[in-house]
Amino acid sequence: MTAKRFVFFMVFATACVTRAASPSVTIDSVTQANDRLVTVTYTLSDGPAIVTLDVETNAAGDVWASIGGEALLAVSGDVCKRVENGTHAMTWSPTGAASDFIVTAA
């Protein structure tokens, strides 16, 4: 089985609110359990914000490419919705998206 390396990127936007500071996400940890469930723990500052997720794979050298939204159907937790400041977690089940997704921290 070939291990593919992934980097998690969180993209977020404020929900129709003008603020002095832009929301900021710090990724605290990215882990993958034996059942393949990936958990991302992050801290949001200067929120609230709508937090979304993209997973990218190395296409060639330093070039990265999204695995596509269809591979992210099995996400849950504090993702794809409005999130307040603080520490949060989201999970992603890559099972069924591809047979050889193995996640490493960015």
CORTAQUI-V695958 format. One record per residue. N is the residue number from 1. PHI is phi in radians with two decimals (* if undefined). Layout:
# CORTAQUI-V695958
n={N,N}
phi={PHI,PHI}
This chain:
# CORTAQUI-V695958
n={1,2,3,4,5,6,7,8,9,10,11,12,13,14,15,16,17,18,19,20,21,22,23,24,25,26,27,28,29,30,31,32,33,34,35,36,37,38,39,40,41,42,43,44,45,46,47,48,49,50,51,52,53,54,55,56,57,58,59,60,61,62,63,64,65,66,67,68,69,70,71,72,73,74,75,76,77,78,79,80,81,82,83,84,85,86,87,88,89,90,91,92,93,94,95,96,97,98,99,100,101,102,103,104,105,106}
phi={*,-1.51,-1.48,-1.81,-1.68,-2.21,-2.15,-1.61,-2.13,-1.92,-2.05,-2.51,-2.46,-1.34,-1.62,0.91,-2.27,-1.53,-2.28,-1.25,-2.04,-1.49,-1.04,-2.37,-1.99,-2.00,-1.40,-1.49,-2.80,-2.34,-2.31,-2.24,-1.40,-1.03,-1.45,1.38,-1.17,-1.70,-2.07,-2.00,-1.85,-2.49,-2.08,-1.77,-2.13,1.00,-1.49,-1.28,-2.69,-1.61,-1.74,-2.14,-2.32,-2.36,-2.05,-2.09,-2.15,-1.28,-1.48,-2.95,1.02,-1.68,-1.64,-2.03,-2.38,-1.13,-1.39,1.70,-1.05,-1.15,-1.51,-1.95,-1.27,-1.76,-1.97,-2.65,1.68,-1.53,-2.63,1.08,-2.82,-1.24,-2.24,-1.54,-0.98,2.21,-1.60,-2.41,-2.43,-2.35,-2.24,-2.44,-1.82,-1.33,-1.03,1.62,-1.32,-2.92,-1.38,-2.21,-1.31,-2.18,-1.74,-2.14,-1.14,-1.22}
